[in-house]
């Protein structure tokens, strides 16, 4: 349990992929530009290498003949999540820039829209469901492919149902309230501009300080 809390669940040990995601969001929103062919090919090669590295090297630990190797353990624990995150970042970046090809078309299918909307709630709830399954075990269990498959899909479906309920009860109502508040704020700004425009003809006062173009520019910056 000490390793679980101090290493596996600790925030600082998982900050790298999170920071990579933040930087990716910055690139997508601030630096939209065309990707040359060489850069695109290099990116896909590196992404493929990253995914392959994580998939195949993880099986080393599952080998019954594996012997503990300190340098390898340190390297894998320190860089495995970052390597996987780099591959995912490239997949998202290339798809957003229009170079995702078949993968972007697959990920853009409408069937994924509902899952995308509840994905954060599923992420928040899935660990609780897994811990409940572990804590409720009363006897040792033999693990084989069938048992692991049943456990995976059972907890996946349970997490999706629980995430949907969490989204409907908490996330969706607050998102709706947020839209109402910001829509009202935009409407108030629009009404304020209309009042300023009508000031001179209605009360006969010269409003030289009102400059529509500058007001809209300031409003856009705010």
Backbone as a chain_set.jsonl record, in Angstrom:
{"seq": "XXXXXXXXXXXXXXXXXXXXXXXXXXXXXXXXXXXXXXXXXXXXXXXXXXXXXXXXXXXXXXXXXXXXXXXXXXXXXXXXXXXXXXXXXXXXXXXXXXXXXXXXXXXXXXXXXXXXXXXXXXXXXXXXXXXXXXXXXXXXXXXXXXXXXXXXXXXXXXXXXXXXXXXXXXXXXXXXXXXXXXXXXXXXXXXXXXXXXXXXXXXXXXXXXXXXXXXXXXXXXX", "coords": {"N": [[0.817, -1.206, 0.0], [2.027, 1.192, 0.656], [3.677, 1.692, -1.562], [1.683, 2.019, -3.467], [0.371, 4.427, -2.671], [2.498, 6.258, -2.419], [3.946, 6.182, -4.809], [2.489, 5.125, -7.106], [-0.047, 6.431, -7.105], [0.651, 9.019, -6.575], [0.675, 12.515, -7.247], [2.844, 13.957, -8.371], [4.308, 12.0, -9.668], [2.901, 11.537, -11.925], [2.735, 13.838, -13.308], [4.119, 14.516, -15.623], [2.93, 13.451, -18.172], [0.533, 14.899, -17.986], [1.402, 17.577, -18.174], [2.473, 17.463, -20.739], [0.102, 17.149, -22.161], [-1.088, 19.65, -21.64], [0.703, 21.339, -22.986], [0.334, 20.385, -25.569], [-2.317, 21.203, -26.022], [-1.866, 23.956, -26.094], [-0.303, 24.177, -28.438], [-2.143, 23.36, -30.379], [-4.173, 25.304, -30.242], [-2.854, 27.746, -30.561], [-0.871, 27.662, -32.5], [-1.513, 26.996, -35.276], [-0.662, 25.505, -38.191], [0.546, 24.377, -41.388], [1.78, 21.048, -41.843], [4.823, 19.775, -42.905], [5.699, 17.109, -45.188], [7.863, 15.422, -44.44], [8.118, 15.911, -41.689], [5.648, 14.993, -40.82], [5.74, 12.234, -41.471], [7.906, 11.474, -39.855], [6.815, 12.001, -37.36], [4.707, 10.092, -37.207], [6.199, 7.753, -37.293], [7.682, 7.918, -34.898], [5.557, 7.893, -33.091], [4.514, 5.34, -33.548], [6.706, 3.813, -32.74], [6.749, 4.529, -30.038], [4.263, 3.518, -29.061], [4.653, 0.795, -29.619], [6.883, 0.231, -28.055], [5.889, 0.504, -25.401], [3.882, -1.443, -25.407], [5.173, -3.911, -25.96], [7.412, -4.045, -24.242], [6.229, -4.064, -21.77], [5.395, -6.639, -21.439], [7.645, -7.916, -20.62], [7.76, -7.823, -17.864], [5.812, -9.613, -17.23], [6.825, -12.053, -17.686], [7.581, -15.228, -16.452], [10.167, -15.877, -15.826], [11.432, -13.547, -15.287], [13.874, -11.461, -13.849], [14.647, -9.209, -11.258], [15.739, -6.002, -12.235], [17.502, -3.278, -11.583], [18.388, -0.809, -13.036], [16.79, -1.018, -15.38], [14.197, -1.095, -14.275], [14.062, 1.429, -13.082], [14.318, 3.119, -15.33], [12.031, 2.389, -16.831], [9.922, 2.945, -15.043], [10.255, 5.69, -14.803], [10.005, 6.797, -17.384], [8.078, 5.514, -18.952], [5.324, 6.294, -18.924], [5.534, 8.844, -20.012], [6.518, 8.323, -22.567], [4.389, 6.899, -23.693], [2.484, 8.96, -23.569], [3.551, 10.804, -25.371], [3.147, 9.473, -27.83], [0.314, 9.422, -27.864], [-0.202, 12.165, -27.857], [0.835, 12.923, -30.358], [-0.933, 11.547, -32.009], [-3.354, 12.87, -31.475], [-2.649, 15.504, -32.195], [-1.923, 15.321, -34.962], [-4.366, 14.476, -35.998], [-6.043, 16.659, -35.381], [-4.848, 18.605, -36.931], [-5.488, 17.757, -39.428], [-4.177, 15.613, -40.577], [-4.574, 13.04, -39.842], [-5.69, 10.914, -41.213], [-6.999, 7.665, -41.784], [-7.197, 6.925, -39.109], [-8.016, 9.284, -37.836], [-10.516, 9.562, -39.05], [-11.778, 7.306, -38.012], [-11.791, 7.86, -35.249], [-13.466, 10.007, -35.299], [-16.022, 9.155, -35.617], [-19.549, 9.22, -35.1], [-20.518, 7.586, -33.147], [-18.825, 7.678, -31.024], [-19.312, 10.039, -29.729], [-21.224, 10.214, -27.487], [-19.736, 8.728, -25.598], [-17.463, 10.281, -25.397], [-18.458, 12.506, -24.072], [-19.013, 11.594, -21.529], [-16.641, 10.678, -20.655], [-14.834, 11.859, -18.826], [-16.161, 11.668, -16.37], [-16.343, 8.897, -16.196], [-13.654, 8.34, -15.953], [-13.17, 9.473, -13.42], [-14.673, 7.819, -11.741], [-13.92, 5.198, -12.151], [-11.734, 4.122, -10.751], [-12.677, 3.86, -8.163], [-14.573, 1.853, -8.484], [-12.918, -0.27, -9.241], [-11.378, -0.549, -6.898], [-13.387, -1.274, -5.122], [-14.031, -3.799, -6.118], [-11.644, -5.155, -5.591], [-11.43, -4.899, -2.793], [-13.649, -6.287, -1.94], [-13.086, -8.934, -2.321], [-12.848, -12.156, -0.949], [-11.578, -14.566, -0.971], [-8.635, -16.136, -2.371], [-7.994, -15.842, -5.911], [-7.755, -17.532, -8.982], [-5.991, -16.472, -11.785], [-6.583, -16.259, -15.192], [-6.74, -15.979, -18.792], [-9.487, -15.87, -19.463], [-10.737, -15.178, -17.036], [-9.598, -12.65, -16.527], [-10.518, -11.257, -18.791], [-13.322, -11.326, -18.42], [-13.465, -9.881, -16.02], [-12.437, -7.419, -16.871], [-14.288, -6.438, -18.881], [-16.628, -6.482, -17.383], [-16.158, -4.579, -15.329], [-15.636, -2.402, -16.921], [-18.116, -1.888, -18.212], [-19.663, -1.412, -15.938], [-18.364, 0.894, -14.99], [-18.916, 2.688, -17.069], [-21.719, 2.916, -16.878], [-21.951, 3.962, -14.266], [-20.455, 6.304, -14.638], [-22.065, 7.626, -16.506], [-24.352, 8.121, -14.944], [-23.191, 9.815, -13.021], [-22.456, 11.951, -14.66], [-24.966, 12.868, -15.584], [-26.157, 13.677, -13.203], [-24.417, 15.531, -11.991], [-22.314, 16.766, -13.715], [-23.514, 17.546, -16.271], [-25.791, 19.259, -15.504], [-24.392, 21.451, -14.326], [-22.83, 22.302, -16.471], [-24.871, 23.181, -18.156], [-25.875, 25.318, -16.619], [-23.623, 26.942, -16.677], [-23.511, 27.631, -19.397], [-25.869, 29.131, -19.565], [-25.285, 31.309, -17.883], [-23.025, 32.519, -19.145], [-24.137, 33.068, -21.623], [-26.056, 34.935, -20.935], [-24.363, 36.939, -20.048], [-23.084, 37.667, -22.435], [-25.325, 38.634, -23.781], [-25.997, 40.832, -22.213], [-23.806, 42.504, -22.715], [-24.204, 43.013, -25.408], [-26.638, 44.412, -25.314], [-25.759, 46.646, -23.912], [-24.091, 47.898, -25.783], [-26.004, 48.598, -27.667], [-27.508, 50.461, -26.219], [-25.63, 52.521, -25.877], [-25.312, 53.281, -28.52], [-27.791, 54.378, -29.046], [-27.906, 56.6, -27.455], [-27.312, 59.295, -28.229], [-29.303, 60.099, -30.279], [-31.64, 59.832, -28.73], [-31.558, 61.387, -26.322], [-30.383, 63.675, -27.134], [-27.733, 64.345, -26.642], [-24.365, 64.951, -27.347], [-22.336, 62.311, -27.957], [-19.376, 61.928, -28.182], [-17.397, 60.32, -27.205], [-18.029, 57.721, -27.701], [-16.974, 55.111, -29.56], [-17.597, 52.82, -31.81], [-16.017, 50.788, -33.085], [-13.679, 50.615, -31.522], [-14.799, 49.941, -29.09], [-15.854, 47.382, -29.59], [-13.473, 46.062, -30.115], [-12.199, 46.204, -27.637], [-14.044, 44.78, -26.126], [-13.793, 42.279, -27.296], [-11.221, 41.572, -26.498], [-11.561, 41.341, -23.77]], "CA": [[0.0, 0.0, 0.0], [2.902, 2.362, 0.652], [4.065, 1.94, -2.939], [0.505, 2.505, -4.173], [0.101, 5.821, -2.337], [3.676, 7.115, -2.564], [4.48, 6.163, -6.167], [1.522, 4.886, -8.175], [-1.113, 7.427, -7.093], [1.178, 10.36, -6.271], [0.463, 13.466, -8.342], [4.085, 14.363, -9.033], [4.804, 10.929, -10.535], [2.076, 11.513, -13.136], [2.629, 15.207, -13.803], [4.708, 14.644, -16.955], [1.925, 13.344, -19.238], [-0.422, 15.997, -17.862], [2.045, 18.768, -18.728], [2.528, 17.264, -22.19], [-1.232, 17.448, -22.668], [-1.272, 21.102, -21.6], [1.497, 21.911, -24.078], [-0.345, 20.018, -26.813], [-3.444, 22.116, -26.182], [-1.324, 25.255, -26.507], [0.097, 24.094, -29.844], [-3.319, 23.245, -31.238], [-4.956, 26.537, -30.236], [-2.069, 28.95, -30.838], [0.101, 27.531, -33.59], [-2.063, 26.207, -36.372], [0.086, 25.675, -39.429], [0.655, 23.148, -42.154], [2.883, 20.153, -41.489], [5.467, 19.243, -44.1], [5.602, 15.651, -45.308], [8.916, 14.766, -43.665], [7.772, 16.013, -40.273], [4.491, 14.137, -40.58], [6.209, 10.842, -41.485], [8.719, 11.287, -38.659], [5.914, 11.955, -36.213], [4.016, 8.803, -37.166], [7.186, 6.713, -36.951], [7.956, 8.023, -33.466], [4.361, 7.453, -32.369], [4.462, 3.877, -33.655], [7.766, 3.29, -31.873], [6.332, 4.738, -28.648], [3.223, 2.546, -28.728], [5.237, -0.55, -29.649], [7.765, 0.094, -26.891], [5.093, 0.283, -24.198], [3.13, -2.694, -25.511], [6.017, -5.107, -25.939], [8.284, -4.095, -23.064], [5.434, -4.376, -20.583], [5.319, -8.095, -21.321], [8.849, -8.407, -19.944], [7.454, -7.995, -16.443], [4.892, -10.74, -17.082], [7.569, -13.297, -17.904], [7.812, -15.94, -15.189], [11.613, -15.955, -15.589], [11.982, -12.194, -15.151], [14.638, -11.156, -12.647], [14.628, -7.777, -10.989], [16.864, -5.27, -12.812], [17.314, -1.921, -11.071], [18.412, 0.233, -14.069], [15.629, -1.144, -16.259], [13.016, -0.72, -13.501], [14.083, 2.883, -12.916], [14.036, 3.731, -16.623], [10.643, 2.145, -17.227], [9.038, 3.679, -14.14], [10.406, 7.124, -14.997], [9.745, 7.299, -18.733], [7.054, 4.766, -19.691], [4.113, 7.108, -19.088], [5.833, 9.959, -20.908], [6.634, 7.782, -23.926], [3.023, 6.644, -24.143], [1.821, 10.251, -23.746], [4.054, 11.397, -26.62], [2.422, 8.838, -28.921], [-1.072, 9.89, -27.852], [-0.182, 13.58, -28.252], [0.987, 13.014, -31.808], [-2.175, 11.076, -32.609], [-4.325, 13.959, -31.367], [-2.171, 16.671, -32.95], [-2.038, 15.075, -36.4], [-5.785, 14.421, -36.337], [-6.571, 18.021, -35.328], [-4.28, 19.366, -38.035], [-5.987, 17.226, -40.69], [-3.264, 14.616, -41.138], [-4.799, 11.789, -39.133], [-6.059, 9.852, -42.141], [-8.02, 6.691, -41.391], [-7.341, 6.951, -37.651], [-8.845, 10.444, -37.507], [-11.887, 9.241, -39.465], [-12.317, 6.341, -37.058], [-12.043, 8.524, -33.974], [-14.485, 11.039, -35.505], [-17.337, 8.54, -35.788], [-20.544, 9.779, -34.188], [-20.784, 6.65, -32.058], [-17.956, 8.006, -29.895], [-19.71, 11.312, -29.119], [-21.721, 10.038, -26.108], [-18.656, 8.273, -24.718], [-16.583, 11.419, -25.165], [-19.066, 13.43, -23.114], [-19.003, 11.033, -20.172], [-15.323, 10.064, -20.418], [-14.196, 12.384, -17.613], [-16.845, 11.077, -15.218], [-15.915, 7.497, -16.139], [-12.29, 8.373, -15.413], [-13.221, 9.761, -11.992], [-15.356, 6.79, -10.97], [-13.489, 3.827, -12.435], [-10.832, 3.628, -9.717], [-13.501, 3.457, -7.019], [-15.165, 0.555, -8.812], [-11.858, -1.269, -9.16], [-11.035, -0.773, -5.491], [-14.49, -2.017, -4.513], [-13.885, -5.193, -6.515], [-10.501, -5.736, -4.88], [-11.7, -4.955, -1.356], [-14.73, -7.235, -1.648], [-12.61, -10.314, -2.493], [-12.695, -12.854, 0.329], [-10.727, -15.75, -1.168], [-7.724, -15.989, -3.519], [-8.602, -16.159, -7.203], [-6.797, -17.92, -10.019], [-6.128, -15.59, -12.935], [-6.248, -16.714, -16.531], [-7.217, -15.044, -19.806], [-10.94, -15.745, -19.384], [-11.081, -14.437, -15.82], [-9.205, -11.254, -16.716], [-11.422, -10.681, -19.789], [-14.613, -11.103, -17.767], [-13.302, -8.796, -15.059], [-12.239, -6.162, -17.593], [-15.522, -5.947, -19.495], [-17.606, -6.229, -16.333], [-15.875, -3.306, -14.669], [-15.768, -1.35, -17.925], [-19.54, -1.574, -18.357], [-20.092, -0.795, -14.679], [-17.805, 2.249, -14.944], [-19.653, 3.516, -18.026], [-23.04, 3.196, -16.306], [-21.758, 4.874, -13.137], [-20.025, 7.589, -15.184], [-23.245, 8.26, -17.103], [-25.157, 8.649, -13.84], [-22.461, 10.949, -12.451], [-22.536, 13.054, -15.615], [-26.336, 13.39, -15.613], [-26.519, 14.274, -11.918], [-23.532, 16.623, -11.594], [-21.597, 17.498, -14.757], [-24.401, 18.16, -17.265], [-26.5, 20.436, -14.98], [-23.496, 22.591, -14.139], [-22.487, 22.804, -17.803], [-26.029, 23.941, -18.633], [-25.878, 26.587, -15.893], [-22.509, 27.743, -17.183], [-23.917, 28.186, -20.69], [-26.873, 30.168, -19.329], [-24.623, 32.475, -17.303], [-22.196, 33.188, -20.145], [-25.014, 33.589, -22.664], [-26.644, 36.158, -20.395], [-23.308, 37.943, -20.016], [-22.917, 38.174, -23.799], [-26.503, 39.41, -24.13], [-25.899, 42.115, -21.514], [-22.833, 43.334, -23.425], [-24.843, 43.449, -26.652], [-27.609, 45.448, -24.968], [-25.015, 47.846, -23.524], [-23.658, 48.568, -27.011], [-27.18, 49.2, -28.289], [-27.858, 51.646, -25.436], [-24.67, 53.563, -26.208], [-25.585, 53.742, -29.871], [-29.042, 55.145, -29.07], [-27.852, 57.696, -26.487], [-27.329, 60.611, -28.865], [-30.585, 60.485, -30.854], [-32.746, 59.814, -27.774], [-31.505, 62.469, -25.328], [-29.834, 64.861, -27.756], [-26.413, 64.656, -26.099], [-23.299, 64.523, -28.235], [-21.536, 61.26, -27.314], [-18.18, 61.769, -29.006], [-16.522, 59.304, -26.633], [-18.436, 56.377, -28.137], [-16.352, 54.684, -30.814], [-18.034, 51.418, -31.892], [-14.96, 49.84, -33.437], [-12.791, 50.425, -30.383], [-15.536, 49.238, -28.042], [-15.91, 45.969, -29.949], [-12.131, 45.499, -29.97], [-11.954, 46.02, -26.207], [-14.918, 43.691, -25.678], [-13.222, 41.021, -27.771], [-10.061, 41.231, -25.674], [-12.048, 40.921, -22.458]], "C": [[0.854, 1.262, 0.0], [3.339, 2.704, -0.768], [2.894, 2.5, -3.744], [0.302, 4.002, -3.934], [1.286, 6.742, -2.63], [4.204, 7.198, -3.991], [3.393, 6.083, -7.234], [0.472, 5.99, -8.258], [-0.614, 8.847, -6.858], [1.071, 11.274, -7.488], [1.751, 13.762, -9.095], [4.641, 13.269, -9.94], [4.024, 10.84, -11.841], [1.936, 12.898, -13.759], [3.146, 15.348, -15.227], [3.706, 14.528, -18.085], [0.9, 14.465, -19.189], [0.151, 17.289, -18.46], [2.198, 18.661, -20.242], [1.177, 17.559, -22.819], [-1.526, 18.936, -22.681], [-0.526, 21.77, -22.756], [0.874, 21.583, -25.429], [-1.537, 20.934, -27.063], [-3.004, 23.499, -26.62], [-0.952, 25.243, -27.988], [-1.109, 24.088, -30.762], [-4.056, 24.572, -31.342], [-4.17, 27.757, -30.7], [-1.186, 28.853, -32.073], [-0.427, 26.618, -34.688], [-1.27, 26.509, -37.652], [0.174, 24.335, -40.127], [1.896, 22.363, -41.738], [3.512, 19.633, -42.77], [5.509, 17.722, -44.038], [6.633, 14.934, -44.448], [8.598, 14.775, -42.172], [6.609, 15.093, -39.924], [4.904, 12.669, -40.519], [7.026, 10.543, -40.235], [7.841, 11.176, -37.414], [5.198, 10.626, -36.085], [4.972, 7.666, -36.823], [7.474, 6.724, -35.453], [6.758, 7.566, -32.635], [4.24, 5.937, -32.39], [5.516, 3.226, -32.763], [7.361, 3.409, -30.402], [5.287, 3.711, -28.225], [3.79, 1.128, -28.67], [6.12, -0.787, -28.434], [6.964, -0.233, -25.639], [4.408, -1.078, -24.247], [4.028, -3.911, -25.313], [6.9, -5.18, -24.694], [7.506, -4.393, -21.788], [5.341, -5.885, -20.359], [6.563, -8.692, -20.664], [8.555, -8.69, -18.474], [6.526, -9.187, -16.2], [5.574, -12.087, -17.3], [7.886, -13.952, -16.558], [9.294, -16.024, -14.837], [12.26, -14.585, -15.374], [12.692, -12.034, -13.808], [14.747, -9.645, -12.492], [15.908, -7.119, -11.481], [16.684, -3.794, -12.473], [17.364, -0.85, -12.158], [17.187, 0.186, -14.978], [14.352, -0.72, -15.538], [12.927, 0.802, -13.354], [13.726, 3.581, -14.226], [12.561, 3.581, -16.993], [9.677, 2.946, -16.35], [9.094, 5.185, -14.388], [9.943, 7.642, -16.342], [8.591, 6.614, -19.458], [5.811, 5.609, -19.939], [4.347, 8.261, -20.057], [5.924, 9.486, -22.359], [5.252, 7.499, -24.497], [2.29, 7.96, -24.429], [2.28, 10.945, -25.024], [3.331, 10.798, -27.822], [0.989, 9.311, -29.011], [-1.148, 11.349, -28.301], [-0.035, 13.728, -29.762], [-0.288, 12.569, -32.518], [-3.231, 12.176, -32.595], [-3.916, 15.137, -32.24], [-2.345, 16.475, -34.452], [-3.494, 15.023, -36.834], [-6.395, 15.817, -36.355], [-6.058, 18.871, -36.473], [-4.718, 18.851, -39.404], [-5.106, 16.188, -41.337], [-3.431, 13.255, -40.458], [-5.185, 10.625, -40.01], [-7.168, 8.963, -41.614], [-8.256, 6.725, -39.881], [-8.214, 8.12, -37.217], [-10.299, 10.195, -37.896], [-12.545, 8.277, -38.485], [-12.68, 7.016, -35.738], [-13.122, 9.597, -34.08], [-15.877, 10.462, -35.708], [-18.298, 9.05, -34.712], [-20.824, 8.865, -32.995], [-19.946, 6.973, -30.823], [-18.374, 9.283, -29.174], [-20.263, 11.129, -27.705], [-20.629, 9.606, -25.136], [-17.68, 9.405, -24.417], [-17.132, 12.371, -24.116], [-19.049, 12.904, -21.684], [-17.63, 10.495, -19.788], [-14.68, 10.565, -19.127], [-14.839, 11.797, -16.361], [-16.489, 9.6, -15.075], [-14.51, 7.413, -15.552], [-12.303, 8.59, -13.898], [-13.752, 8.585, -11.174], [-14.727, 5.411, -11.105], [-12.563, 3.266, -11.351], [-11.598, 3.175, -8.479], [-14.102, 2.08, -7.259], [-14.113, -0.549, -8.749], [-11.481, -1.58, -7.71], [-12.137, -1.531, -4.757], [-14.392, -3.503, -4.861], [-12.75, -5.884, -5.788], [-10.811, -5.918, -3.396], [-12.762, -5.987, -1.001], [-14.298, -8.691, -1.795], [-12.347, -10.944, -1.128], [-11.784, -14.074, 0.225], [-9.78, -15.481, -2.326], [-8.405, -16.442, -4.809], [-7.519, -16.484, -8.211], [-7.053, -17.072, -11.261], [-5.708, -16.316, -14.204], [-6.871, -15.724, -17.51], [-8.723, -14.815, -19.694], [-11.357, -14.915, -18.176], [-10.759, -12.956, -15.977], [-10.133, -10.561, -17.714], [-12.786, -10.379, -19.181], [-14.54, -9.936, -16.782], [-13.185, -7.45, -15.763], [-13.557, -5.617, -18.133], [-16.598, -5.674, -18.449], [-17.395, -4.882, -15.668], [-15.936, -2.146, -15.65], [-17.225, -0.928, -18.072], [-20.072, -0.905, -17.092], [-19.594, 0.642, -14.57], [-18.545, 3.176, -15.892], [-21.021, 3.887, -17.469], [-22.923, 4.185, -15.148], [-21.316, 6.256, -13.611], [-21.165, 8.344, -15.831], [-24.128, 8.87, -16.025], [-24.496, 9.874, -13.218], [-22.54, 12.17, -13.357], [-23.923, 13.693, -15.612], [-26.687, 14.135, -14.331], [-25.69, 15.52, -11.612], [-22.99, 17.428, -12.78], [-22.537, 18.238, -15.699], [-25.188, 19.344, -16.713], [-25.606, 21.655, -14.811], [-23.019, 23.162, -15.473], [-23.626, 23.627, -18.376], [-26.115, 25.294, -17.937], [-24.772, 27.511, -16.39], [-22.861, 28.391, -18.52], [-24.931, 29.308, -20.507], [-26.219, 31.444, -18.816], [-23.822, 33.226, -18.352], [-23.03, 33.73, -21.292], [-25.656, 34.886, -22.205], [-25.615, 37.273, -20.364], [-23.08, 38.533, -21.398], [-24.105, 39.032, -24.212], [-26.477, 40.775, -23.465], [-24.916, 43.045, -22.218], [-23.42, 43.859, -24.725], [-25.839, 44.56, -26.385], [-26.914, 46.739, -24.574], [-24.545, 48.614, -24.75], [-24.84, 49.256, -27.686], [-27.606, 50.465, -27.554], [-26.92, 52.794, -25.762], [-24.93, 54.133, -27.592], [-26.812, 54.643, -29.916], [-29.007, 56.361, -28.157], [-28.034, 59.05, -27.155], [-28.69, 60.958, -29.455], [-31.707, 60.571, -29.825], [-32.717, 61.017, -26.84], [-30.854, 63.725, -25.887], [-28.49, 65.286, -27.221], [-25.358, 64.118, -27.043], [-22.382, 63.544, -27.499], [-20.308, 60.976, -28.169], [-17.272, 60.668, -28.486], [-16.86, 57.896, -27.084], [-17.839, 56.075, -29.505], [-16.64, 53.192, -30.966], [-16.914, 50.434, -32.15], [-14.05, 49.56, -32.249], [-13.49, 49.666, -29.26], [-15.601, 47.745, -28.323], [-14.549, 45.303, -29.788], [-11.808, 45.239, -28.503], [-12.776, 44.865, -25.67], [-14.381, 42.337, -26.103], [-12.026, 40.595, -26.945], [-10.488, 40.739, -24.304], [-12.634, 39.528, -22.523]], "O": [[0.47, 2.279, -0.577], [3.37, 3.877, -1.141], [3.086, 3.358, -4.606], [0.086, 4.759, -4.88], [1.093, 7.885, -3.044], [4.845, 8.185, -4.35], [3.379, 6.888, -8.165], [0.133, 6.441, -9.352], [-1.401, 9.791, -6.939], [1.342, 10.86, -8.615], [1.752, 13.812, -10.325], [5.37, 13.569, -10.886], [4.442, 10.142, -12.765], [1.105, 13.101, -14.644], [2.67, 16.206, -15.971], [3.628, 15.44, -18.908], [0.444, 14.935, -20.231], [-0.55, 18.007, -19.172], [2.068, 19.66, -20.951], [1.109, 18.155, -23.894], [-2.143, 19.439, -23.621], [-1.062, 22.657, -23.421], [0.885, 22.416, -26.335], [-1.747, 21.39, -28.187], [-3.679, 24.147, -27.421], [-1.252, 26.193, -28.711], [-1.101, 24.737, -31.808], [-4.519, 24.932, -32.423], [-4.767, 28.716, -31.188], [-0.796, 29.878, -32.632], [0.168, 25.581, -34.982], [-1.231, 27.649, -38.117], [-0.091, 23.289, -39.534], [2.912, 22.931, -41.34], [2.81, 19.105, -43.633], [5.372, 17.126, -42.969], [6.311, 13.941, -43.796], [8.785, 13.774, -41.48], [6.591, 14.486, -38.853], [4.475, 11.938, -39.626], [6.864, 9.488, -39.621], [8.098, 10.359, -36.53], [5.088, 10.083, -34.986], [4.59, 6.719, -36.134], [7.506, 5.673, -34.812], [6.927, 6.926, -31.597], [3.905, 5.32, -31.379], [5.252, 2.216, -32.112], [7.603, 2.495, -29.614], [5.404, 3.104, -27.161], [3.446, 0.352, -27.778], [6.11, -1.872, -27.852], [7.319, -1.147, -24.896], [4.358, -1.787, -23.241], [3.677, -4.834, -24.578], [7.113, -6.264, -24.15], [8.068, -4.919, -20.828], [5.224, -6.346, -19.223], [6.541, -9.834, -20.205], [9.04, -9.672, -17.91], [6.463, -9.708, -15.086], [4.959, -13.137, -17.115], [8.397, -13.304, -15.645], [9.642, -16.222, -13.673], [13.483, -14.475, -15.289], [12.168, -12.426, -12.765], [14.916, -8.911, -13.465], [17.012, -7.586, -11.2], [15.801, -3.136, -13.023], [16.45, -0.028, -12.213], [16.614, 1.224, -15.309], [13.507, -0.051, -16.133], [11.851, 1.385, -13.485], [12.931, 4.52, -14.238], [11.922, 4.543, -17.42], [8.73, 3.551, -16.852], [8.096, 5.881, -14.205], [9.53, 8.797, -16.45], [8.163, 7.105, -20.502], [5.297, 5.633, -21.058], [3.459, 8.614, -20.833], [5.459, 10.171, -23.27], [4.975, 7.822, -25.652], [1.56, 8.063, -25.415], [1.482, 11.604, -25.69], [2.942, 11.526, -28.736], [0.489, 9.576, -30.105], [-2.058, 11.725, -29.041], [-0.702, 14.56, -30.376], [-0.674, 13.161, -33.526], [-3.924, 12.388, -33.59], [-4.748, 15.705, -32.947], [-2.856, 17.359, -35.14], [-3.826, 15.479, -37.928], [-7.181, 16.134, -37.247], [-6.759, 19.768, -36.94], [-4.365, 19.437, -40.428], [-5.259, 15.901, -42.525], [-2.527, 12.42, -40.499], [-5.032, 9.47, -39.613], [-8.157, 9.447, -41.063], [-9.39, 6.571, -39.427], [-9.058, 7.972, -36.333], [-11.212, 10.57, -37.16], [-13.726, 8.414, -38.166], [-13.749, 6.77, -35.181], [-13.642, 10.051, -33.06], [-16.822, 11.213, -35.95], [-17.907, 9.279, -33.568], [-21.31, 9.318, -31.959], [-20.305, 6.594, -29.708], [-17.84, 9.583, -28.106], [-19.817, 11.826, -26.794], [-20.595, 10.057, -23.991], [-17.132, 9.482, -23.318], [-16.372, 12.974, -23.358], [-19.07, 13.686, -20.733], [-17.47, 9.919, -18.712], [-14.05, 9.789, -18.409], [-14.144, 11.467, -15.4], [-16.348, 9.102, -13.958], [-14.213, 6.525, -14.753], [-11.532, 7.958, -13.175], [-13.326, 8.378, -10.038], [-14.966, 4.541, -10.268], [-12.601, 2.07, -11.063], [-11.205, 2.21, -7.823], [-14.139, 1.242, -6.358], [-14.389, -1.642, -8.255], [-11.291, -2.741, -7.346], [-11.854, -2.337, -3.871], [-14.637, -4.362, -4.014], [-12.863, -7.05, -5.41], [-10.498, -6.955, -2.811], [-12.776, -6.505, 0.115], [-15.052, -9.595, -1.436], [-11.708, -10.343, -0.264], [-11.277, -14.557, 1.237], [-10.098, -14.666, -3.191], [-9.277, -17.31, -4.795], [-6.496, -15.803, -8.288], [-8.186, -16.966, -11.73], [-4.63, -16.906, -14.279], [-7.469, -14.733, -17.09], [-9.184, -13.68, -19.818], [-12.228, -14.051, -18.281], [-11.562, -12.103, -15.6], [-10.5, -9.404, -17.512], [-13.343, -9.303, -19.399], [-15.447, -9.107, -16.723], [-13.758, -6.457, -15.315], [-13.906, -4.465, -17.873], [-17.392, -4.746, -18.601], [-18.347, -4.128, -15.466], [-16.255, -1.023, -15.259], [-17.53, 0.265, -18.057], [-20.841, 0.054, -17.166], [-20.326, 1.516, -14.105], [-18.779, 4.337, -15.557], [-21.442, 5.039, -17.572], [-23.701, 5.135, -15.057], [-21.745, 7.268, -13.058], [-21.238, 9.568, -15.724], [-24.599, 9.998, -16.166], [-25.169, 10.861, -12.922], [-22.675, 13.296, -12.876], [-24.043, 14.918, -15.636], [-27.431, 15.115, -14.366], [-26.21, 16.473, -11.03], [-23.186, 18.641, -12.842], [-22.374, 19.44, -15.907], [-25.259, 20.37, -17.389], [-26.018, 22.774, -15.12], [-22.825, 24.372, -15.595], [-23.391, 24.654, -19.012], [-26.394, 26.306, -18.58], [-24.97, 28.72, -16.507], [-22.547, 29.558, -18.751], [-24.871, 30.321, -21.205], [-26.558, 32.54, -19.263], [-23.926, 34.45, -18.445], [-22.674, 34.75, -21.881], [-25.789, 35.829, -22.985], [-25.947, 38.429, -20.624], [-22.902, 39.743, -21.539], [-23.938, 40.036, -24.905], [-26.883, 41.768, -24.067], [-25.164, 44.247, -22.31], [-23.174, 45.003, -25.108], [-25.893, 45.54, -27.128], [-27.419, 47.822, -24.868], [-24.591, 49.844, -24.765], [-24.704, 50.36, -28.214], [-28.021, 51.437, -28.185], [-27.369, 53.931, -25.911], [-24.784, 55.336, -27.809], [-26.876, 55.567, -30.728], [-29.994, 57.094, -28.089], [-28.83, 59.867, -26.692], [-29.206, 62.035, -29.158], [-32.655, 61.327, -30.036], [-33.764, 61.614, -26.589], [-30.778, 64.739, -25.193], [-28.125, 66.457, -27.324], [-25.437, 62.974, -27.49], [-21.727, 63.916, -26.525], [-20.207, 59.923, -28.799], [-16.458, 60.133, -29.239], [-16.073, 56.973, -26.879], [-18.177, 56.727, -30.492], [-15.99, 52.375, -30.313], [-16.85, 49.376, -31.525], [-13.689, 48.411, -31.993], [-12.875, 48.857, -28.566], [-15.427, 46.93, -27.417], [-14.458, 44.144, -29.383], [-11.229, 44.211, -28.153], [-12.294, 44.066, -24.868], [-14.495, 41.358, -25.365], [-11.824, 39.404, -26.708], [-9.87, 39.839, -23.736], [-13.097, 39.004, -21.51]]}, "num_chains": 1, "name": "protein.A"}
